[in-house]
Amino acid sequence: CRVCGTSLETSQHLLFSCPKKLEVWQGALSKYVDERAWTADFICSLFSPDPDPVKPLYDISVFILIGTILTSVWRYHHAFVREDQAFEPRMVLAAVDLAITQIRAQLA
């Protein structure tokens, strides 16, 4: 993994379990969903056909929340790989927050 230096990059690692990406998922989910243990395996299970139910704290669907986090993680990963920009979890979290704020305003 070019982001964290791990030698093996699986699809789960690419999106969820890379320590920097996991930090983003944990930070965003902790802010927008009822409290629970946000492990990489649990986050990955949210994409299964029958995920454990999670209830967002605000007026957005869990699908919009997950999609927004995934989009931000992927956008910053792409910028890291293609444009040599740093992958900083706090910057990705700020992008998630901005996107969620914009989505909530559009839905209001």
C-alpha positions as CSV (number, residue, x, y, z in Angstrom):
1,C,0.0,0.0,0.0
2,R,1.5,3.3,-1.1
3,V,-0.5,5.2,1.5
4,C,0.6,3.3,4.7
5,G,3.6,1.2,3.4
6,T,2.0,-2.2,4.0
7,S,3.2,-4.7,1.4
8,L,-0.1,-6.3,0.7
9,E,-2.9,-4.2,-0.7
10,T,-6.2,-6.1,-0.9
11,S,-9.5,-4.5,-2.0
12,Q,-10.5,-4.3,1.7
13,H,-7.2,-2.7,2.6
14,L,-7.5,-0.2,-0.3
15,L,-10.9,1.1,0.9
16,F,-11.3,0.3,4.6
17,S,-8.5,-1.2,6.6
18,C,-5.5,1.0,5.5
19,P,-4.8,2.7,8.9
20,K,-5.3,6.2,7.4
21,K,-8.5,5.3,5.6
22,L,-9.8,3.4,8.6
23,E,-9.2,6.6,10.6
24,V,-11.5,8.5,8.1
25,W,-14.2,5.9,8.3
26,Q,-14.1,5.7,12.1
27,G,-14.1,9.5,12.4
28,A,-17.0,10.1,10.0
29,L,-19.1,7.2,11.3
30,S,-18.5,8.1,14.9
31,K,-19.7,11.6,14.1
32,Y,-22.8,10.7,12.0
33,V,-24.0,7.3,13.4
34,D,-24.9,5.9,16.8
35,E,-21.9,4.9,18.8
36,R,-20.4,1.4,18.2
37,A,-17.0,-0.2,17.5
38,W,-16.0,0.7,14.0
39,T,-13.6,-2.0,12.9
40,A,-12.5,-2.4,9.3
41,D,-14.4,-5.7,9.2
42,F,-17.6,-4.1,10.4
43,I,-17.2,-1.2,7.9
44,C,-16.6,-3.7,5.1
45,S,-19.8,-5.6,6.2
46,L,-21.8,-2.4,5.5
47,F,-21.4,-3.2,1.8
48,S,-22.8,-6.8,2.2
49,P,-26.3,-7.6,0.9
50,D,-27.6,-7.8,4.4
51,P,-25.6,-5.4,6.6
52,D,-26.2,-4.9,10.3
53,P,-28.6,-1.9,10.7
54,V,-27.0,1.4,11.5
55,K,-29.0,4.6,12.2
56,P,-27.5,8.0,11.3
57,L,-27.9,10.7,13.9
58,Y,-29.0,13.3,11.4
59,D,-31.6,13.4,8.6
60,I,-29.6,11.6,5.9
61,S,-29.8,8.0,4.9
62,V,-27.1,5.6,5.7
63,F,-26.6,4.9,2.0
64,I,-25.8,8.6,1.4
65,L,-23.5,8.7,4.3
66,I,-21.5,5.6,3.3
67,G,-21.4,6.8,-0.3
68,T,-20.1,10.2,0.7
69,I,-17.4,8.7,2.9
70,L,-16.4,6.2,0.2
71,T,-16.3,9.0,-2.5
72,S,-14.1,11.2,-0.3
73,V,-11.7,8.3,0.5
74,W,-11.4,7.4,-3.1
75,R,-11.0,11.0,-4.3
76,Y,-8.1,11.6,-1.9
77,H,-6.6,8.2,-2.7
78,H,-6.6,9.0,-6.4
79,A,-5.1,12.5,-5.7
80,F,-2.3,10.7,-3.6
81,V,-1.5,8.2,-6.3
82,R,-1.9,10.4,-9.4
83,E,-1.1,13.9,-8.2
84,D,1.3,13.1,-5.4
85,Q,-0.9,14.9,-2.8
86,A,-0.7,13.8,0.8
87,F,-3.4,11.5,2.1
88,E,-4.3,13.2,5.4
89,P,-7.2,11.8,7.3
90,R,-8.2,15.2,8.7
91,M,-8.4,16.7,5.2
92,V,-10.6,13.7,4.0
93,L,-12.8,14.1,7.1
94,A,-13.2,17.8,6.4
95,A,-14.3,16.9,2.8
96,V,-16.8,14.4,4.2
97,D,-18.2,17.0,6.6
98,L,-18.5,19.6,3.8
99,A,-20.3,17.1,1.5
100,I,-22.7,16.0,4.3
101,T,-23.4,19.7,5.1
102,Q,-24.2,20.4,1.4
103,I,-26.3,17.3,1.1
104,R,-28.3,18.1,4.2
105,A,-28.9,21.6,2.9
106,Q,-30.2,20.3,-0.4
107,L,-32.5,17.9,1.3
108,A,-33.9,20.5,3.6
